[in-house]
């Protein structure tokens, strides 16, 4: 590392000696919105010789290696008046330029062109949320589901990326939890981007990052947006949202309140056998109407001390209640005994989540910035269950009552430094600390007896991390970054009545990241990346809480789970708007949900388990396209994934295809018709086999009276979201199907009133383990 720093300092000295400077600028319109397309020219001061030329990229431009003297700067864009000014260069210069509209009075104008709302660059996908198809949605999670490669779980509580696993979620450069993302107003979001090769500045846990950018208005005033969506699936669902913000031109206050009532329908069926124990089970679970209530709220405040320094705080609270009665039909053979069992279960479930943080940002000098923050988060789940069984039509009897309570608290702090070593190099470094404590209480009562089983499990985890990342530009074509993160982790889990802990681990790990970008020419860029990542189990997966399915199978957690370590090399060739990407990876101790059984167990357990190893590769192509009133985004990828475990029956792994398409057609001035979806071919991954599916979606969106957005959406038209799964591992042979309630017709309305408000709201989560709490 000493040699790397020496190189960076040497580059800085050489650049300084040549007296070369940097000119950067931001170009906006009268509403402070970036002007995406335009020309920027740098002339000699007498306006006779053109010195440099560049174009606007999302409203920004940059001239590098500019000699110390006076120049004439000219900025022009179609539809705007040309801006010109004289500038004198004796140090790095940063400009803010506002262009005025070049107004021409016409009798009538009809806009027929449609900008593609999904773009790709260096293998990353980006959605323009201001597109009417997306801005009319009330739920940000639904917007996210429209990104290529992004998959939302049927229970809407987790996100995965094809060939990448669970992503991190960021708001700007600021880490947030999934709950905080769900609490955002779609109206306040400018774009959502999927970063497939995150830089070293992101935590070691992310192979992919979901990056959310908010709109950046500076107008004074108050704005309120009200929205409602009525969704027709198996049951009727209703989503109501209210979002507001206020700014006095300096400080900014924002809040939101969302109330959702959901009639969730769920079902799954599995046939599994344990040949060595002569056990066979065939069951069907049906939850016809889980009456779910969700209350999401948030409050945030941002106060700028000056142009570079600020303080802020942000809080969210989320409550979810589920009152679900479900029925299970089971055929169970245990040795020579065969039973037909009907089970009826009543669940009363409540989950509360709270998170609050405080941030302080200070620019210590021209080249050094300090950020520090502290965060507290808490999660509580209470589950009351009454279980009744009917064996062989002998009558339904109450079998047991369960009371379970799970609590976790997490406290985190961090300090980050950003040091500019020279115009072309930067060093980031910092340290993090996180402490989490959890308690899982379970009480099982058998009616008519004095038998009572109580389990109380305590869990503690401490994480200390230090990181550094160096970035440098070498010449006009090469961009290089090198970073590493060192983490020290302590884990302890123990039953209260036991003398020895069930789990006790202590690890120190290093996570390097290396990236190289080569600019071939103005239309071609090649990117190469290497990263070592970690994926830790959610804290709740290490608790002892269990959910009854039938008398021989329960869904639960695994206190013995350990993190998954990934080594991955990726590449991307960007040719214009087209991306050609690929990667190879290996995973140690990957985690999958499987049915397990041991000789001394009384029931089988469906839980997350570590397997030995996973490896594979992927390659793909993404092509966006726009022509007049039609825009199209198409992506196809081939993935080969092979899972191995010493206790599993291995079958031949085969590659599978993922195909994505999104087609939008502007049929009138304010009306857009959208059709799209994705397809997956059958997946054979060595141990686990899954089915293929073709999922199609469609929507019609329109705007009435300029402020009322209406949308009619049809999701999973083909009713294909049924997930088949089969495996043979640890003596258990299983085949089953999870039925998703995906087919939907939804009508949304959203109305905005009041003025635009809000300076850019700056706040970031300090706790890097937020996504593990639930």
HELIX and SHEET records of a PDB file:
HELIX    1   1 UNK A    2  UNK A   17  1                                  16    
HELIX    2   2 UNK A  132  UNK A  135  1                                   4    
HELIX    3   3 UNK A  140  UNK A  144  1                                   5    
HELIX    4   4 UNK A  178  UNK A  182  1                                   5    
HELIX    5   5 UNK A  186  UNK A  188  5                                   3    
HELIX    6   6 UNK A  275  UNK A  277  5                                   3    
HELIX    7   7 UNK A  539  UNK A  542  5                                   4    
HELIX    8   8 UNK A  770  UNK A  772  5                                   3    
SHEET    1   A 3 UNK A  60  UNK A  67  0                                        
SHEET    2   A 3 UNK A  20  UNK A  28 -1                                        
SHEET    3   A 3 UNK A  93  UNK A  98  1                                        
SHEET    1   B 4 UNK A  50  UNK A  55  0                                        
SHEET    2   B 4 UNK A  39  UNK A  44 -1                                        
SHEET    3   B 4 UNK A  70  UNK A  76 -1                                        
SHEET    4   B 4 UNK A  83  UNK A  88 -1                                        
SHEET    1   C 6 UNK A 118  UNK A 121  0                                        
SHEET    2   C 6 UNK A 124  UNK A 128 -1                                        
SHEET    3   C 6 UNK A 189  UNK A 195 -1                                        
SHEET    4   C 6 UNK A 209  UNK A 214 -1                                        
SHEET    5   C 6 UNK A 168  UNK A 171  1                                        
SHEET    6   C 6 UNK A 174  UNK A 176 -1                                        
SHEET    1   D 2 UNK A 150  UNK A 152  0                                        
SHEET    2   D 2 UNK A 159  UNK A 161 -1                                        
SHEET    1   E26 UNK A 683  UNK A 684  0                                        
SHEET    2   E26 UNK A 689  UNK A 690 -1                                        
SHEET    3   E26 UNK A 722  UNK A 729 -1                                        
SHEET    4   E26 UNK A 732  UNK A 739 -1                                        
SHEET    5   E26 UNK A 252  UNK A 274 -1                                        
SHEET    6   E26 UNK A 236  UNK A 247 -1                                        
SHEET    7   E26 UNK A 221  UNK A 232 -1                                        
SHEET    8   E26 UNK A 744  UNK A 754 -1                                        
SHEET    9   E26 UNK A 708  UNK A 715 -1                                        
SHEET   10   E26 UNK A 693  UNK A 704 -1                                        
SHEET   11   E26 UNK A 671  UNK A 680 -1                                        
SHEET   12   E26 UNK A 656  UNK A 668 -1                                        
SHEET   13   E26 UNK A 630  UNK A 644 -1                                        
SHEET   14   E26 UNK A 613  UNK A 627 -1                                        
SHEET   15   E26 UNK A 578  UNK A 588 -1                                        
SHEET   16   E26 UNK A 564  UNK A 575 -1                                        
SHEET   17   E26 UNK A 524  UNK A 535 -1                                        
SHEET   18   E26 UNK A 503  UNK A 521 -1                                        
SHEET   19   E26 UNK A 478  UNK A 495 -1                                        
SHEET   20   E26 UNK A 452  UNK A 474 -1                                        
SHEET   21   E26 UNK A 425  UNK A 445 -1                                        
SHEET   22   E26 UNK A 397  UNK A 422 -1                                        
SHEET   23   E26 UNK A 368  UNK A 391 -1                                        
SHEET   24   E26 UNK A 337  UNK A 365 -1                                        
SHEET   25   E26 UNK A 310  UNK A 334 -1                                        
SHEET   26   E26 UNK A 279  UNK A 304 -1                                        
SHEET    1   F 4 UNK A 547  UNK A 550  0                                        
SHEET    2   F 4 UNK A 553  UNK A 555 -1                                        
SHEET    3   F 4 UNK A 604  UNK A 610  1                                        
SHEET    4   F 4 UNK A 591  UNK A 596 -1                                        
END                                                                             
